[in-house]
Amino acid sequence: MTHPHQSHTPDTAPLPRSDRRRRLVRAALAVTGVATLGIAGAGVAQATGTGAAHATPTCAVSALSASFGEGLAGGMNHQGVVVKLKNTSAHTCQLRGYPGLGLENAAHRTLPSTTHWGDTWYAKSPAKTTLTLRKGQSAEAVIAWTHANTGTADAVHAAYLEVTPPAATNHKTLKFPEWVDNGDLSVTALAYRVPVTP
């Protein structure tokens, strides 16, 4: 390559062979280093992009169905039921934590209620865990309440139960013709399976 504006220097004697070799080796190493950095950078970018593309989303309410499993009865006016959330979508999604609960009357008007998260009369609450649900897989929680004051002002007569999946603002509605003392409900965290005390 020519450099039209570069002045010619008088020191044009050829370099000794050993010096020429050193310069060639240095140049080759520099090129290899740049190429390696480029490949490493591309690998990091590709790995980052792949991780972001494969992040599993939280289950949307529209991707889930809600249903009751085993009904639970016991002494001292205790009652309970297993509630299940099933992934009905074609995509894998995740749930973590406790479902929200609410009571409705026959006209689907909200009734006063309080939900307590943790252990219930029937089951010890599992630790909060991220549950990955493939198509057709379910998570469950155990709900409990008492009905000692059936038919009194201290009890709420429900017709439906609202079940709100974790991190959601909408809910599923299930038929729930039950008397609930003071509208108080207890529920465990979601798990693939919640062992019930016999």
N, C-alpha and C positions, 0 to 999 in steps of 0.2 A: 504494500500500500504506500502511496506517495503522500507527502504532506507539503503542499505548495507553499505554505507560509512559514515553514520551519527552516531555520538556518542550518547549514551544513557545518558540523564540527570537525576540526582537523584530526581528532583522535579516532581513527577508523581501523586501527590495527586489530586483526582477528583475536578473539579471546582464546586462552588456552583451552584444550579439550575438557579438562576437569571442571573449569568454570562454566563452560557451556552445559555440561551435564547437570551441574547443580541448578542452573537456571531452568532447565527443562523439567527437572524433578519438581522444583518449587511451583512452576506453572501448572504441572499436571495435578499436584496436590491441591492447589487453589481451585481448579475446575472441579475436581472430585468433591471437595468440601461444599462448594456451592450447590452441586447436583444433589448431594446427600441432604443438605438443608431443605432443598425444594421438595424432595420426596417425603422427608419427615413432616414438613408442613402440610403437604397434601394428605398424608395419612391422618394427622390430627384433625384436619378439617373434615375428612371423610368420616372418621369415627364420631366426631361431634354431631355431624349431620345425621348419621345413622341412629345415634341414641335419641335425638330429638324426634326423629320420624317414628320410632317404635315406642314412645311413651304410652303407657296404657291409661286411657281416660277413666274418670269417675263415671259410674253407671248413671245414666240419665233416667228420670222417672219413666219416660216413654219406653226405655229398654227393659223395664222390669214388670213382672206380675207379682201380685201379693196374694197370699192364701193362708188359711189356718191349717196347722198340722194337728198334732196330738192335743186333745183337750185335757186339762188337769183339774182334778177335784181334790178336796181334802177336808179335814176337820176345821173347826173354829171359823167357819164361814169363809174360808179361803177358796179362791178359784183362779184358774190360769189357763193359758193356751200358748202353743208354739206358733209364732208367725214366721212365714217364709217369704223371702224375696228372691225371685228367679230371673236370671238373665234370659230374656226371650228374643234378644237381638242376634244378629249374625256376627257380632264383634265382641271380643273380650273386653271386659270393663272391671273396675275395682270398687269395693265398698270398704269403709273403715269407720268404726265407732258405733254409736247408738241410733236406733230409729227414733224419730219423733212420733208422739202419739196424741190423739185428740178424740173427743167424743162428739157425736152429732145426734140430733133427735130424728124422728121419722121424716121431717121436712128438710133434712140436711142442714139444719141450723146448728151452729156451734154451741156446745154446752160447756159449762165451767168444768175444768179438769186440771189436774197437775200430774206431771210425769216425773218419776224418780228414776235416775239412771244408776244401775249397780246390781247388787244381789237381790234376788226375789225370794219369796217363800219356797219356791220349787227348785231354784238353781243358783249356784254361785256364778257371778258374772265373769266371763273370760276376759283376759286383758284385751285392750283395743289392738287389733291387728289389721293390716291391710289384706283384704281378701280378694283374690283374683278369680273372677267368674268367667269361665268360657261359656259359649252358647249352651243353654240347658242346665247350667249349674245353679245351685241355690245357696243362700246364706240364711241363717235362722237366729231368732232371739226368743226368749221366754218372757211372756207378759203375766203379771199377777195382780190381783185386786181382792178386796173383801166385799161381802154383801150382807153384813149383819143387819143393816138398817133398811132392808127392802121395803119400799112403799112409804118411807118417811121423808121428811124435809132434809135429812142428813145424807140421803142417797140420790144419785143421779140416774135417771132411767134413760139409757142410751138405746139407739137403734142401729147406729153405725160407728165403726172405729176408723179414724184417719191414721194412716201409716205413712210417715214421711221418711224416705231414705236419707242417710247421712249426706250432708252437703247439698241437699235439695231444698227447693222452696215450694214445690208442689207435692201432692200426696196421692196415695191410693186409698180407696174406700172399701171397707169390708162390712158385711152385715154383722151386727153385734148387739143383739137384743138382750142386754144385761143391765142389772142394777149394780152400780159401783159406788161404794161408800165415799162420800165427799168428792167424788170424781177423781180419786187418787189411784194412779196406775204405776206399777213398777215394771221396769224392763231391763234385761241384760244387754250387754254389747252383742253385736252380731258376730257369729262364728260359723264355720262350716257345719259344726254340730255342737249343741249346748247340752251337756249331760244333765238330766233331770234327777233330782233326789227321789228315790222310791218312797 
